[in-house]
Amino acid sequence: MHGAALLGLSAAAGCGARFPETARHARAELADALEHRDAVALAARTETPPETLRPWLYDAPSELAAEGVALRDAPLSERAQIYLTSGQVVVLVAEDDGWRVDRGILGAPVLATPTEALASFAIALRRIAASRVTAVLSRGTRLLMADELDRWRRGLEDLAAIPIVVEGDRATATLPTGVVLELVREAGEWRIDDLHD
């Protein structure tokens, strides 16, 4: 395990804090904890029990100190993800003069991670259901398609409950309804490549 792997920071909208912590502050505290082998501070940042961290912290102190320095000096891009009730994800990035929308406004899909690709797929499925695209199908085909679309939609209702296995530029997501989605990363974006049972 490496110090950089411990850094899983995300800005949360509406967290209730009066003065929300910045990613820079969190990074500085994490760097300090690595440099000083502070198991309690690391535990608070990683939600890992201190007793689990202590053997690792005392195994390679010089390596940890170097990782702390590297973490402190590494470029930092603060990002926030806002999950709308529609299922759409809006991504914000912090710049010198404030926050700006990076992706996810005016229907532009956010596909930077497999989970974001699934969220965009769920939105697209709802739009299909709301359209009249099935009106041109025969009754039997329309019923089959409606059943399949409903199965996909139900499987995507709770994205947090969907296990996703990532292997390089490919990922597999298994929906609770038994549908398996194969995803592929193309030009930095994750897209649905195949669906099957």
C-alpha positions as CSV (number, residue, x, y, z in Angstrom):
1,M,0.0,0.0,0.0
2,H,1.3,3.4,-0.9
3,G,0.6,6.8,0.8
4,A,-0.8,8.2,-2.5
5,A,-3.3,5.4,-2.6
6,L,-4.7,6.6,0.8
7,L,-5.7,9.9,-0.7
8,G,-9.3,9.5,-1.7
9,L,-10.6,13.0,-1.3
10,S,-13.9,14.3,-2.6
11,A,-15.7,17.6,-2.0
12,A,-19.2,17.1,-0.8
13,A,-22.0,19.6,-1.5
14,G,-24.3,20.4,1.4
15,C,-22.3,18.5,4.0
16,G,-23.5,20.8,6.8
17,A,-20.1,22.1,7.7
18,R,-19.9,25.8,8.4
19,F,-16.5,26.1,6.8
20,P,-16.0,23.1,4.5
21,E,-12.5,21.7,4.5
22,T,-10.5,22.1,1.3
23,A,-8.6,19.3,-0.4
24,R,-5.4,21.2,0.2
25,H,-5.9,21.2,3.9
26,A,-6.8,17.5,3.9
27,R,-3.7,16.7,1.8
28,A,-1.5,18.7,4.2
29,E,-2.8,16.7,7.1
30,L,-2.4,13.4,5.3
31,A,1.2,14.3,4.3
32,D,2.0,15.2,8.0
33,A,0.5,11.9,9.1
34,L,2.6,9.9,6.7
35,E,5.8,11.8,7.6
36,H,5.2,11.4,11.3
37,R,3.7,7.9,11.1
38,D,0.6,9.1,12.9
39,A,-1.7,6.1,12.9
40,V,-4.6,8.0,14.6
41,A,-4.5,10.8,12.0
42,L,-4.3,8.3,9.2
43,A,-7.1,6.3,10.6
44,A,-9.3,9.4,10.6
45,R,-8.5,10.1,7.0
46,T,-8.8,6.5,5.7
47,E,-11.5,5.0,8.0
48,T,-9.1,2.3,8.8
49,P,-8.5,1.2,12.4
50,P,-5.2,2.5,13.8
51,E,-4.2,-1.0,14.9
52,T,-4.4,-2.1,11.3
53,L,-2.2,0.8,10.1
54,R,0.5,0.6,12.8
55,P,2.5,-2.4,11.5
56,W,2.6,-0.9,8.1
57,L,3.6,2.5,9.5
58,Y,6.6,1.1,11.3
59,D,7.8,-1.2,8.5
60,A,9.3,1.4,6.2
61,P,9.6,4.9,7.9
62,S,11.9,6.4,5.3
63,E,9.6,5.4,2.5
64,L,6.6,6.8,4.2
65,A,8.4,10.1,4.9
66,A,9.3,10.3,1.2
67,E,5.7,9.6,0.2
68,G,4.5,12.3,2.6
69,V,6.8,14.9,0.9
70,A,5.8,13.7,-2.6
71,L,2.1,14.0,-1.6
72,R,2.6,17.5,-0.2
73,D,4.3,18.7,-3.4
74,A,2.1,16.9,-5.9
75,P,-0.3,18.9,-8.2
76,L,-3.8,19.0,-6.8
77,S,-7.1,19.4,-8.6
78,E,-10.1,19.9,-6.4
79,R,-13.3,18.4,-7.8
80,A,-16.8,18.0,-6.5
81,Q,-19.6,15.7,-7.8
82,I,-23.2,16.7,-7.4
83,Y,-25.7,13.9,-7.8
84,L,-29.1,15.3,-8.9
85,T,-32.4,13.5,-8.2
86,S,-32.7,12.9,-11.9
87,G,-29.6,10.7,-11.7
88,Q,-27.4,13.1,-13.5
89,V,-24.0,13.9,-12.2
90,V,-22.6,17.5,-12.4
91,V,-18.8,17.7,-11.9
92,L,-17.2,21.0,-10.6
93,V,-13.5,21.8,-10.5
94,A,-11.8,24.5,-8.4
95,E,-9.8,27.2,-10.2
96,D,-8.0,30.3,-8.9
97,D,-11.2,32.4,-9.2
98,G,-13.7,29.8,-7.9
99,W,-15.6,26.7,-8.9
100,R,-16.7,26.1,-12.5
101,V,-18.7,23.3,-14.1
102,D,-16.5,20.8,-15.8
103,R,-19.0,18.3,-17.1
104,G,-22.6,17.2,-16.8
105,I,-24.6,20.3,-17.7
106,L,-27.1,20.6,-20.6
107,G,-27.3,16.8,-21.1
108,A,-23.5,16.2,-21.6
109,P,-22.8,12.8,-20.1
110,V,-20.1,12.4,-17.5
111,L,-18.1,9.2,-18.4
112,A,-14.9,9.6,-16.5
113,T,-15.5,6.5,-14.3
114,P,-17.5,3.3,-14.8
115,T,-20.0,4.4,-12.2
116,E,-20.5,7.7,-14.0
117,A,-21.0,5.8,-17.3
118,L,-23.7,3.7,-15.5
119,A,-25.4,6.8,-14.2
120,S,-25.5,8.3,-17.7
121,F,-26.9,5.0,-19.1
122,A,-29.7,5.1,-16.5
123,I,-30.6,8.7,-17.6
124,A,-30.6,7.6,-21.2
125,L,-32.9,4.7,-20.4
126,R,-35.4,7.0,-18.7
127,R,-35.4,9.2,-21.7
128,I,-36.1,6.3,-24.0
129,A,-39.0,5.3,-21.7
130,A,-40.4,8.9,-21.9
131,S,-40.1,9.1,-25.7
132,R,-42.3,7.4,-28.3
133,V,-39.6,5.4,-29.8
134,T,-41.4,2.1,-29.1
135,A,-44.5,3.3,-30.8
136,V,-43.2,2.2,-34.2
137,L,-42.6,-1.4,-32.9
138,S,-45.0,-4.3,-33.2
139,R,-46.9,-5.2,-30.0
140,G,-44.8,-8.3,-29.3
141,T,-41.5,-6.5,-29.9
142,R,-42.7,-3.5,-27.9
143,L,-43.5,-5.7,-24.9
144,L,-40.1,-7.5,-25.1
145,M,-38.3,-4.2,-25.3
146,A,-40.3,-2.7,-22.5
147,D,-39.5,-5.7,-20.3
148,E,-35.8,-5.5,-21.1
149,L,-35.6,-1.7,-20.5
150,D,-37.4,-2.1,-17.2
151,R,-35.0,-4.8,-16.1
152,W,-32.0,-2.5,-17.0
153,R,-33.6,0.5,-15.2
154,R,-34.4,-1.4,-12.1
155,G,-30.8,-2.8,-12.0
156,L,-29.4,0.7,-12.1
157,E,-31.6,2.3,-9.4
158,D,-28.9,2.0,-6.7
159,L,-25.5,2.6,-8.3
160,A,-23.7,2.2,-4.9
161,A,-25.0,-1.4,-4.7
162,I,-23.5,-2.4,-8.1
163,P,-20.2,-4.3,-7.9
164,I,-17.8,-3.1,-10.6
165,V,-14.6,-5.0,-11.4
166,V,-12.0,-2.9,-13.3
167,E,-9.1,-4.5,-15.2
168,G,-7.1,-2.0,-17.1
169,D,-9.3,-0.4,-19.8
170,R,-12.2,-2.8,-19.3
171,A,-14.7,-3.1,-16.5
172,T,-17.6,-5.4,-15.6
173,A,-20.7,-4.3,-13.7
174,T,-23.2,-6.9,-12.4
175,L,-26.6,-5.4,-11.8
176,P,-28.9,-6.8,-9.0
177,T,-31.3,-7.9,-11.8
178,G,-28.7,-10.3,-13.2
179,V,-27.7,-8.1,-16.2
180,V,-24.0,-7.9,-16.8
181,L,-22.6,-4.7,-18.4
182,E,-19.2,-4.8,-20.0
183,L,-17.6,-1.4,-20.2
184,V,-14.5,-0.2,-22.1
185,R,-12.4,3.0,-21.7
186,E,-12.0,4.9,-25.0
187,A,-10.2,8.2,-25.1
188,G,-10.4,8.6,-21.4
189,E,-14.2,7.9,-21.2
190,W,-16.0,4.8,-20.1
191,R,-18.7,3.4,-22.4
192,I,-21.0,0.5,-22.4
193,D,-19.6,-2.2,-24.7
194,D,-22.0,-5.1,-24.2
195,L,-25.0,-6.2,-22.1
196,H,-25.8,-9.8,-21.3
197,D,-27.1,-12.2,-18.7
